[in-house]
């Protein structure tokens, strides 16, 4: 006979690390060259005048 009761494993006990996505600087704010303005997944926000999209879909 077993001395201890069998314990089931949890199915929900995991979470991903935060990715810090979103707008970092808003309209009208002063920014320095090369600063990150938006971090995003995909291309929801496209770069405008004097901006570029980098490898991680970051608008600088």
Secondary structure, 3 states (H helix, E strand, C coil): CCCCCCCCCCCCCCCCCCCCCEECCCCCCCCCCCCCCEECCCCCCCCCCCCCECCCCEEC
